[in-house]
Each structure stands twice: as C-alpha cells, then as structure tokens.
Amino acid sequence: MALNTLFFTPQELFPGSKYKFKSENCVHSIIISKPTVEDMGRYSVECMGISCAAILTVQGLCHGLLFCLLLSLSRS
C-alpha cells in the first residue's frame, strides 16, 4: 500500500534526493538524507483517511562560530 500524502509543516513532501519513502508490510517510513536543524518540525501522513504525526528534533553543531584569542603586541 502506498502512502497517500506526507507533509512537513505544512508543505507536502515528495520523494527525491532529500526524502526517501519506504513501505514494508504495514510500516511506512521516511528517510531524510543529511538532516539539518531546518528539518526539525512536525511530520504527518494521511493514508486511507487515517492520519498520524510525529515531531522531529535534530541536534547538531552550531555553524558559524568563531573563536578569537587576543595576542599581546610585542616590539623588538
């Protein structure tokens, strides 16, 4: 049985390089390639009039941090 509609708050998702959909028996899964913080949110699916939702949390490194060490000036 194929998934009817899969959403990521609130837009519909389609399979491609970012998202892969998998169905085995009665278990339906979404595989997110290289998840980022922007992928956090509510995912929902509707199939044959039945809906289900989950909240995804992504933890990762903070990008764009810059650490500086002040050096004292010395003149020879």
C-alpha positions in Angstrom: 0.0 0.0 0.0 1.5 3.4 -0.9 1.4 6.5 1.2 -1.3 8.9 0.2 0.1 12.2 1.4 3.1 13.1 3.5 3.6 16.6 4.9 6.3 18.6 6.7 4.6 21.5 8.4 2.6 22.4 6.3 4.0 21.6 2.8 3.6 18.3 1.0 6.8 16.2 0.6 7.8 14.2 -2.5 10.5 11.6 -2.9 13.8 12.8 -4.2 17.4 13.4 -3.2 16.4 14.8 0.3 13.5 12.4 1.2 13.0 8.7 0.5 9.8 6.9 1.4 9.8 3.2 2.4 6.9 0.8 3.0 7.2 -2.7 4.4 4.1 -4.6 5.4 2.1 -2.0 7.3 5.1 0.1 8.4 5.8 3.3 6.4 9.0 5.3 6.9 10.6 8.5 5.7 14.4 8.6 5.3 15.8 12.1 5.4 19.2 12.5 3.7 21.7 14.6 5.7 19.2 16.1 8.2 19.8 19.6 9.4 18.3 21.8 12.1 15.9 23.2 9.3 14.4 19.7 9.1 13.0 20.0 12.7 9.3 20.1 12.9 6.0 18.2 12.6 5.8 15.5 10.0 2.4 14.0 9.3 1.0 11.3 7.0 -2.5 10.6 5.8 -3.5 7.2 4.3 -7.0 6.0 3.6 -8.5 8.7 5.8 -6.3 7.9 8.8 -3.6 10.4 9.9 -0.6 10.2 12.1 2.0 12.8 13.1 5.4 13.0 14.8 7.7 15.8 15.9 11.3 15.5 14.7 14.1 17.1 16.7 17.6 17.5 15.2 20.6 18.2 17.3 23.8 19.3 15.6 26.8 21.6 15.7 26.4 25.3 15.7 27.9 26.6 12.4 29.5 30.0 12.0 31.2 30.1 15.4 34.5 32.0 15.5 36.9 31.7 18.4 39.4 34.5 18.8 42.4 34.8 21.0 43.7 38.3 21.6 47.5 38.4 21.2 49.6 41.0 23.0 51.7 43.2 20.8 55.4 43.0 21.3 58.0 45.0 19.5 61.6 44.0 19.2 
